[in-house]
């Protein structure tokens, strides 16, 4: 993704019981999105957060 390459992305994972929240922040623009999913699939939750960030940056 071009937006990720230009400025980088910070990912933060926060666990709350059986749930995991992934916040993704685009460093250059400060745009932040988050996704919530099962704690046993952290890569899937990260993937969803990054996809949401891509869509947010395209707007």
C-alpha positions in Angstrom: 0.0 0.0 0.0 1.4 3.4 -1.0 0.0 5.2 2.1 1.7 2.7 4.5 5.0 3.1 2.7 4.8 6.9 2.9 5.0 7.5 6.7 4.6 4.0 8.2 2.0 2.4 10.4 1.9 1.8 14.1 -0.1 -1.2 15.3 -1.3 -1.6 18.9 -2.9 -4.8 20.2 -5.0 -4.7 23.3 -6.5 -7.9 24.8 -9.7 -7.8 26.8 -10.6 -11.4 27.8 -11.5 -13.4 24.7 -11.3 -10.3 22.5 -8.5 -8.5 20.9 -8.5 -4.9 19.6 -6.0 -3.8 17.0 -5.5 0.0 16.5 -3.6 1.1 13.3 -2.3 4.6 13.0 -0.8 6.1 9.9 2.1 8.1 11.1 2.2 10.7 8.4 -1.5 11.7 8.6 -2.4 10.6 12.1 -5.4 8.7 10.8 -6.5 6.0 13.2 -8.8 3.0 12.8 -9.4 -0.1 14.9 -10.8 -3.6 14.6 -12.0 -6.1 17.2 -11.9 -9.9 16.9 -11.1 -13.1 18.7 -7.9 -13.1 20.7 -6.9 -16.4 19.2 -6.5 -14.8 15.7 -4.3 -11.8 16.1 -3.0 -11.8 12.5 -6.6 -11.8 11.3 -7.5 -8.8 13.4 -4.4 -7.0 12.2 -5.3 -7.8 8.6 -8.8 -6.3 9.1 -7.3 -3.1 10.8 -4.9 -2.6 8.0 -7.6 -3.0 5.4 -9.7 -0.5 7.2 -6.8 1.9 7.3 -6.2 1.5 3.5 -9.9 2.4 2.8 -9.7 5.4 5.2 -6.6 6.7 3.5 -8.2 6.4 0.0 -10.9 8.8 1.0 
